[in-house]
Amino acid sequence: MRCTRDNRSYLECKHIRFAGKPLGRPSKSTPENKDEIKRLKAQRRQEYRERIPIEGKFALNF
């Protein structure tokens, strides 16, 4: 699925959490939010790794 605004709003409407990068500029890293940025980046990376086998199954069916 592409990360368009329409697709993001569709997922939000269906209460499905989107596991991609947020829109807009990345937030500036400061000492106060450094740990939060690192946590969010690790969470996105982990969710991406979980999606790889699932998307591979879809590719095999076509």
Secondary structure as the mmCIF struct_conf table of DSSP 4:
data_model
#
loop_
_struct_conf.conf_type_id
_struct_conf.id
_struct_conf.beg_label_comp_id
_struct_conf.beg_label_asym_id
_struct_conf.beg_label_seq_id
_struct_conf.end_label_comp_id
_struct_conf.end_label_asym_id
_struct_conf.end_label_seq_id
HELX_RH_AL_P HELX_RH_AL_P1 ARG A 5 CYS A 13
TURN_TY1_P TURN_TY1_P1 LYS A 14 HIS A 15
BEND BEND1 GLY A 20 GLY A 20
HELX_LH_PP_P HELX_LH_PP_P1 LYS A 21 PRO A 22
BEND BEND2 LEU A 23 ARG A 25
HELX_LH_PP_P HELX_LH_PP_P2 PRO A 26 SER A 29
TURN_TY1_P TURN_TY1_P2 PRO A 31 ASN A 33
HELX_RH_AL_P HELX_RH_AL_P2 LYS A 34 LEU A 60
TURN_TY1_P TURN_TY1_P3 ASN A 61 ASN A 61
#
